[in-house]
Amino acid sequence: MQSAQTRQRKRERKRLEREEKRRTSRPLIERLPRHPRPDELKAILLFVRLLEKEVEELEAETDEALFKSGKMKCSGPRFSGI
């Protein structure tokens, strides 16, 4: 049988795990500092550029796969470069 102290530690550990999960599941924008220093702002902007580039590449790959499969017709501004 577990002692009261063991149960207390287990409850506290679970509470901390839930709290950590809640904290890390917040949207990224909410985790950014409200008034970033210049070096923080530079890092944030670099991250945003990298993320934007990855999203654009993923969209292009998806569009290309859909086009090749015949499920998408070649039209619209996203296909102007093809």
Phi, psi and omega in degrees: 000138182285144177281163179299324180294319179295316178298320179298314179298319180296316178297318180295318178299316179296320178298317179295322178296317178297318180298316179297318179298316178298318182295319183277346180270000177294149176302149184303320183300328180286341181273349181285148178293144181293320181231080184291147173289163181305319180291324177292318180298319178298316179295320179297313181295323177297315178299317180298317179298316179296318179296316179299318179297317179297319179296316179299317179295318179296318178297318180297317179296319179295314179299318180296317179296318179294320179296315181294329180279352180085006181272356180221137177270153181275097177200164176093169185294334182288341182256011183295336181273354183276000000 
